Amino acid sequence: MSENPTQGRDIIMNSLNHLHSVYERNSMCYFLQLLIESKRDEIIQVFSQGEMKIRNEVVNIMKAIDPSQSSRYDAILENTGR
């Protein structure tokens, strides 16, 4: 992330797509819930910058996976500085 933030976000986005697939197969997966709970703030921070298209995709995925916290993911879209 420190050397190439765009590439880092792309890699994380790929992982989020995989997590979304897991969620679609088993929405009650304990591991997924634990992972999202522990990484939620980091995901919001990482994707509060970068390309708006990617940010929108992340928000949609996270709101699907973690609907009880959907309002927190709006913070990703609020930062328009970059």
DSSP file (Angstrom, degrees, kcal/mol; ACC not computed):
  #  RESIDUE AA STRUCTURE BP1 BP2  ACC     N-H-->O    O-->H-N    N-H-->O    O-->H-N    TCO  KAPPA ALPHA  PHI   PSI    X-CA   Y-CA   Z-CA
    1    1 A M              0   0    0      0, 0.0     7,-0.1     0, 0.0     8,-0.1   0.000 360.0 360.0 360.0 -38.2    0.0    0.0    0.0
    2    2 A S        +     0   0    0      1,-0.2     0, 0.0     2,-0.2     0, 0.0   0.854 360.0  37.8 -70.8 -32.3    2.8    2.5    0.8
    3    3 A E  S    S+     0   0    0      1,-0.2    -1,-0.2     2,-0.1     4,-0.0   0.849 137.1  10.3 -86.1 -36.2    4.5    2.0   -2.5
    4    4 A N     >  +     0   0    0      1,-0.1     4,-2.3     2,-0.0    -1,-0.2  -0.665  62.1 178.8-146.7  84.5    1.5    1.7   -4.8
    5    5 A P  H  > S+     0   0    0      0, 0.0     4,-2.6     0, 0.0     5,-0.2   0.842  83.4  55.3 -58.4 -36.2   -1.8    2.5   -3.2
    6    6 A T  H  > S+     0   0    0      2,-0.2     4,-2.1     1,-0.2     5,-0.1   0.934 110.1  44.9 -64.2 -45.5   -3.8    1.9   -6.4
    7    7 A Q  H  > S+     0   0    0      2,-0.2     4,-2.1     1,-0.2    -1,-0.2   0.891 112.3  53.0 -65.1 -39.0   -2.4   -1.6   -6.8
    8    8 A G  H  X S+     0   0    0     -4,-2.3     4,-2.3     1,-0.2    -2,-0.2   0.916 108.9  48.7 -61.8 -43.9   -3.0   -2.3   -3.1
    9    9 A R  H  X S+     0   0    0     -4,-2.6     4,-2.8     1,-0.2    -1,-0.2   0.887 109.2  53.8 -63.4 -38.8   -6.6   -1.2   -3.4
   10   10 A D  H  X S+     0   0    0     -4,-2.1     4,-2.1     2,-0.2    -1,-0.2   0.907 109.4  47.7 -62.0 -41.5   -7.1   -3.4   -6.5
   11   11 A I  H  X S+     0   0    0     -4,-2.1     4,-1.8     2,-0.2    -2,-0.2   0.921 113.7  46.7 -66.3 -43.9   -5.7   -6.4   -4.5
   12   12 A I  H  X S+     0   0    0     -4,-2.3     4,-2.4     1,-0.2    -2,-0.2   0.896 110.0  54.4 -64.6 -39.4   -8.0   -5.7   -1.6
   13   13 A M  H  X S+     0   0    0     -4,-2.8     4,-2.1     1,-0.2    -1,-0.2   0.899 105.8  52.5 -61.2 -40.9  -11.0   -5.2   -3.9
   14   14 A N  H  X S+     0   0    0     -4,-2.1     4,-1.7     1,-0.2    -1,-0.2   0.910 109.8  49.1 -60.4 -42.8  -10.3   -8.6   -5.4
   15   15 A S  H  X S+     0   0    0     -4,-1.8     4,-2.4     1,-0.2    -2,-0.2   0.887 108.0  53.6 -64.6 -39.4  -10.4  -10.1   -1.9
   16   16 A L  H  X S+     0   0    0     -4,-2.4     4,-2.3     1,-0.2    -1,-0.2   0.874 105.5  54.2 -64.2 -36.2  -13.6   -8.3   -1.2
   17   17 A N  H  X S+     0   0    0     -4,-2.1     4,-1.7     2,-0.2    -1,-0.2   0.899 109.0  48.5 -62.9 -39.3  -15.2   -9.9   -4.3
   18   18 A H  H  X S+     0   0    0     -4,-1.7     4,-2.0     2,-0.2    -2,-0.2   0.908 110.3  51.1 -65.5 -41.9  -14.2  -13.3   -3.0
   19   19 A L  H  X S+     0   0    0     -4,-2.4     4,-2.6     1,-0.2    -2,-0.2   0.876 106.6  54.6 -63.1 -36.7  -15.6  -12.5    0.4
   20   20 A H  H  X S+     0   0    0     -4,-2.3     4,-2.3     2,-0.2    -1,-0.2   0.889 106.3  52.0 -63.8 -38.5  -18.9  -11.5   -1.3
   21   21 A S  H  X S+     0   0    0     -4,-1.7     4,-1.5     2,-0.2    -2,-0.2   0.907 109.5  49.3 -62.9 -41.7  -19.0  -14.9   -3.0
   22   22 A V  H  X S+     0   0    0     -4,-2.0     4,-2.6     1,-0.2     3,-0.3   0.926 110.1  51.6 -62.1 -44.4  -18.6  -16.6    0.3
   23   23 A Y  H  < S+     0   0    0     -4,-2.6    -2,-0.2     1,-0.2    -1,-0.2   0.895 106.5  53.4 -59.8 -41.6  -21.3  -14.4    1.8
   24   24 A E  H  < S+     0   0    0     -4,-2.3     3,-0.2     1,-0.2    -1,-0.2   0.830 113.8  43.0 -65.3 -30.8  -23.7  -15.4   -1.1
   25   25 A R  H  < S+     0   0    0     -4,-1.5    -2,-0.2    -3,-0.3     2,-0.2   0.841 136.9   7.6 -81.2 -35.5  -23.1  -19.1   -0.4
   26   26 A N    ><  -     0   0    0     -4,-2.6     3,-1.7    -5,-0.2    -1,-0.2  -0.680  60.0-179.1-151.8  89.3  -23.3  -18.8    3.4
   27   27 A S  T 3  S+     0   0    0      1,-0.3    -4,-0.1    -3,-0.2    -3,-0.1   0.667  84.9  57.2 -67.2 -15.9  -24.4  -15.5    4.9
   28   28 A M  T 3  S+     0   0    0     -5,-0.1     2,-0.3     4,-0.0    -1,-0.3   0.207  70.9 142.4 -99.7  15.5  -24.0  -16.9    8.4
   29   29 A C    <>  -     0   0    0     -3,-1.7     4,-2.1     1,-0.2     5,-0.2  -0.410  42.2-153.4 -61.3 116.5  -20.4  -17.8    8.0
   30   30 A Y  H  > S+     0   0    0     -2,-0.3     4,-2.6     1,-0.2     5,-0.2   0.896  92.2  54.8 -61.3 -42.5  -18.8  -17.0   11.4
   31   31 A F  H  > S+     0   0    0      1,-0.2     4,-2.7     2,-0.2    -1,-0.2   0.910 108.0  49.5 -58.8 -43.3  -15.3  -16.5    9.9
   32   32 A L  H  > S+     0   0    0      2,-0.2     4,-2.6     1,-0.2     5,-0.2   0.925 111.0  49.0 -63.0 -45.1  -16.7  -13.9    7.5
   33   33 A Q  H  X S+     0   0    0     -4,-2.1     4,-2.3     1,-0.2    -2,-0.2   0.911 112.8  48.2 -61.0 -42.6  -18.5  -12.1   10.2
   34   34 A L  H  X S+     0   0    0     -4,-2.6     4,-2.1     2,-0.2    -2,-0.2   0.915 112.1  48.9 -63.7 -44.4  -15.3  -12.1   12.3
   35   35 A L  H  X S+     0   0    0     -4,-2.7     4,-1.8     2,-0.2    -2,-0.2   0.925 112.6  46.9 -62.6 -46.5  -13.2  -10.8    9.4
   36   36 A I  H  X S+     0   0    0     -4,-2.6     4,-1.5     1,-0.2    -1,-0.2   0.918 111.2  52.2 -63.5 -43.1  -15.5   -8.0    8.6
   37   37 A E  H  < S+     0   0    0     -4,-2.3     4,-0.3    -5,-0.2    -1,-0.2   0.896 114.3  42.5 -59.0 -41.4  -15.8   -7.0   12.2
   38   38 A S  H  < S+     0   0    0     -4,-2.1    -1,-0.2     1,-0.2    -2,-0.2   0.734 123.3  35.8 -80.5 -22.3  -12.0   -6.8   12.6
   39   39 A K  H  X S+     0   0    0     -4,-1.8     4,-2.7    -5,-0.2     5,-0.2   0.426  84.7 102.0-111.2  -0.4  -11.3   -5.1    9.2
   40   40 A R  H  X S+     0   0    0     -4,-1.5     4,-2.3     1,-0.2     5,-0.2   0.919  85.9  43.2 -52.6 -54.0  -14.3   -2.7    8.8
   41   41 A D  H  > S+     0   0    0     -4,-0.3     4,-2.4     1,-0.2    -1,-0.2   0.880 114.0  51.6 -63.5 -38.2  -12.5    0.5    9.9
   42   42 A E  H  > S+     0   0    0      2,-0.2     4,-2.9     1,-0.2     5,-0.2   0.907 109.0  50.3 -65.1 -42.0   -9.4   -0.4    7.8
   43   43 A I  H  X S+     0   0    0     -4,-2.7     4,-2.3     2,-0.2    -2,-0.2   0.923 111.2  49.1 -61.7 -44.2  -11.5   -1.0    4.7
   44   44 A I  H  < S+     0   0    0     -4,-2.3     4,-0.4    -5,-0.2    -2,-0.2   0.923 113.8  46.3 -61.6 -44.2  -13.3    2.3    5.2
   45   45 A Q  H >< S+     0   0    0     -4,-2.4     3,-0.9     1,-0.2    -2,-0.2   0.930 113.2  47.9 -64.6 -46.7   -9.9    4.1    5.6
   46   46 A V  H >< S+     0   0    0     -4,-2.9     3,-0.7     1,-0.2    -1,-0.2   0.895 116.5  42.5 -63.8 -41.0   -8.2    2.5    2.6
   47   47 A F  T 3< S+     0   0    0     -4,-2.3    -1,-0.2     1,-0.2    -2,-0.2   0.323  86.1  90.3 -94.7   9.8  -11.1    3.1    0.2
   48   48 A S  T <  S+     0   0    0     -3,-0.9     2,-0.3    -4,-0.4    34,-0.3   0.488  94.8  45.7 -77.9  -1.6  -11.9    6.6    1.3
   49   49 A Q  S <  S+     0   0    0     -3,-0.7     2,-0.2    -4,-0.1    31,-0.0  -0.862  89.2  49.8-129.4 166.6   -9.4    7.6   -1.4
   50   50 A G  S    S-     0   0    0     -2,-0.3     2,-0.1     4,-0.0    32,-0.1  -0.519  93.1  -4.8 103.3-169.6   -8.9    6.5   -4.9
   51   51 A E     >  -     0   0    0     -2,-0.2     4,-2.1     1,-0.1     3,-0.3  -0.365  56.0-137.9 -66.6 131.5  -11.1    6.1   -8.0
   52   52 A M  H  > S+     0   0    0      1,-0.2     4,-2.5     2,-0.2     5,-0.2   0.827 101.2  59.4 -62.6 -33.5  -14.8    6.7   -7.3
   53   53 A K  H  > S+     0   0    0      2,-0.2     4,-1.9     1,-0.2    -1,-0.2   0.937 109.1  43.5 -60.6 -46.4  -15.9    3.7   -9.4
   54   54 A I  H  > S+     0   0    0     -3,-0.3     4,-2.5     1,-0.2    -2,-0.2   0.900 111.7  54.5 -65.3 -41.8  -14.0    1.3   -7.2
   55   55 A R  H  X S+     0   0    0     -4,-2.1     4,-2.4     1,-0.2    -2,-0.2   0.902 107.6  50.0 -60.8 -41.5  -15.2    3.1   -4.1
   56   56 A N  H  X S+     0   0    0     -4,-2.5     4,-2.3     2,-0.2    -1,-0.2   0.906 110.2  50.5 -62.9 -41.3  -18.8    2.7   -5.2
   57   57 A E  H  X S+     0   0    0     -4,-1.9     4,-2.4     2,-0.2    -2,-0.2   0.917 110.3  49.5 -62.6 -43.1  -18.2   -1.0   -5.8
   58   58 A V  H  X S+     0   0    0     -4,-2.5     4,-3.1     2,-0.2     5,-0.3   0.924 110.0  50.8 -62.6 -44.8  -16.7   -1.4   -2.3
   59   59 A V  H  X S+     0   0    0     -4,-2.4     4,-2.5     1,-0.2     5,-0.2   0.924 110.9  48.8 -59.9 -44.6  -19.6    0.3   -0.7
   60   60 A N  H  X S+     0   0    0     -4,-2.3     4,-1.4     2,-0.2    -1,-0.2   0.913 114.1  45.7 -62.7 -42.6  -22.1   -1.9   -2.5
   61   61 A I  H  X S+     0   0    0     -4,-2.4     4,-2.5     2,-0.2     5,-0.2   0.941 114.9  46.5 -65.0 -47.8  -20.2   -5.1   -1.5
   62   62 A M  H  X S+     0   0    0     -4,-3.1     4,-3.0     1,-0.2    -2,-0.2   0.866 110.0  52.7 -67.9 -35.4  -19.8   -4.0    2.1
   63   63 A K  H  < S+     0   0    0     -4,-2.5    -1,-0.2    -5,-0.3    -2,-0.2   0.837 112.3  47.1 -67.6 -30.4  -23.4   -3.0    2.5
   64   64 A A  H  < S+     0   0    0     -4,-1.4    -2,-0.2    -5,-0.2    -1,-0.2   0.911 119.5  38.1 -73.5 -43.4  -24.4   -6.4    1.1
   65   65 A I  H  < S+     0   0    0     -4,-2.5    -2,-0.2     1,-0.2    -3,-0.2   0.852 132.2  26.0 -75.5 -36.0  -22.0   -8.3    3.4
   66   66 A D    ><  +     0   0    0     -4,-3.0     3,-1.8    -5,-0.2    -1,-0.2  -0.517  69.3 161.1-129.3  61.2  -22.4   -6.1    6.5
   67   67 A P  G >   +     0   0    0      0, 0.0     3,-1.5     0, 0.0     4,-0.2   0.769  69.3  64.9 -62.4 -27.8  -25.9   -4.5    6.2
   68   68 A S  G 3  S+     0   0    0      1,-0.3     3,-0.2     2,-0.1    -5,-0.1   0.720 109.7  40.1 -68.5 -17.6  -26.2   -3.6    9.9
   69   69 A Q  G X> S+     0   0    0     -3,-1.8     3,-1.5    -7,-0.2     4,-0.9   0.101  77.3 123.2-112.6  20.1  -23.3   -1.2    9.4
   70   70 A S  H X>  +     0   0    0     -3,-1.5     3,-0.7     1,-0.3     4,-0.6   0.820  68.1  59.6 -57.5 -34.5  -24.2    0.2    6.0
   71   71 A S  H >4 S+     0   0    0      1,-0.2     3,-0.7    -4,-0.2     4,-0.3   0.820  99.1  59.1 -65.2 -28.3  -24.3    3.8    7.1
   72   72 A R  H X4 S+     0   0    0     -3,-1.5     3,-1.1     1,-0.2    -1,-0.2   0.817  98.0  59.5 -68.3 -29.1  -20.6    3.6    8.1
   73   73 A Y  H X< S+     0   0    0     -4,-0.9     3,-1.4    -3,-0.7     4,-0.5   0.667  85.7  76.5 -75.8 -15.1  -19.7    2.7    4.6
   74   74 A D  T XX S+     0   0    0     -3,-0.7     4,-1.0    -4,-0.6     3,-0.9   0.761  79.6  73.3 -63.2 -23.2  -21.1    5.9    3.3
   75   75 A A  H <> S+     0   0    0     -3,-1.1     4,-0.9    -4,-0.3    -1,-0.3   0.788  85.8  64.8 -60.8 -27.3  -17.9    7.6    4.7
   76   76 A I  H <4 S+     0   0    0     -3,-1.4    -1,-0.3     1,-0.2     3,-0.2   0.869 106.8  41.3 -63.3 -35.8  -16.0    6.0    1.8
   77   77 A L  H <4 S+     0   0    0     -3,-0.9    -1,-0.2    -4,-0.5    -2,-0.2   0.661 101.5  71.1 -86.8 -17.1  -18.0    8.1   -0.7
   78   78 A E  H  < S+     0   0    0     -4,-1.0     2,-0.8    -3,-0.1    -1,-0.2   0.812  77.8  83.0 -73.1 -30.1  -17.9   11.3    1.4
   79   79 A N     <  +     0   0    0     -4,-0.9     3,-0.2    -3,-0.2    -1,-0.1  -0.659  47.2 164.5 -78.5 109.9  -14.2   12.0    0.8
   80   80 A T        +     0   0    0     -2,-0.8    -1,-0.2     1,-0.1   -31,-0.1   0.211  44.1 103.9-109.7  13.3  -14.0   13.8   -2.5
   81   81 A G              0   0    0      1,-0.2    -1,-0.1     0, 0.0   -32,-0.1   0.765 360.0 360.0 -67.5 -26.6  -10.5   15.1   -2.1
   82   82 A R              0   0    0    -34,-0.3    -1,-0.2    -3,-0.2    -2,-0.1   0.355 360.0 360.0-132.9 360.0   -8.9   12.5   -4.5
